[in-house]
Amino acid sequence: RVAEGSRIPILIYNVPKYTHVNIKADAVAKLAQHENIIGMKDSTGDVPQLANFLRVTEGQHYNVLVGTASAWYPAMALGIQAGIHALANCAPRAGVAGQAAFAAGDYAKSCAIYQAALPLNAAVTGTYGIPGLKYACELAGYHGGYVRCPLQPLSEEGKAGVKKIFDTAAEKLSQLGVQI
């Protein structure tokens, strides 16, 4: 009903971490047949499930986007060409460089970029959450802003943890010729 009522094309967003519902491949296969559903963002990090989504939508005008940097490199290896990641807020150049290296066939460099950025991704999507992401954005030179209630600002201890992970990722990426 949502797809039929929308004047613009829509994407399905599979994020069971927050919805407690995991959209399965058979449902995706059915939804992909709707002319106004043009794709999906999958944030599960489940690479075999991503492969199944690609399989059941093969040959259709349907885009599968990876929704977490934790599955970014494996998703590219499967043929997924785009993603929407929290990590891109605080390390956008790393994402661009990793994607460009992969597209150029430099899989070793793309994988190395992925592995260098992975601990930062874990910090800002899990360990420290949104407050950590906003602080990492500040460390990268962006305005991260304030968290909204009921979330609390990052503690000084949390800031030290994020900074250590951020600095380590920045150093490893720099060694690869990539700015964070």
Beta strands, then each sheet from edge to edge (+ up, - down):
strand 1: 10-14
strand 2: 37-42
strand 3: 63-66
sheet 1: 1+ 2+ 3+
end
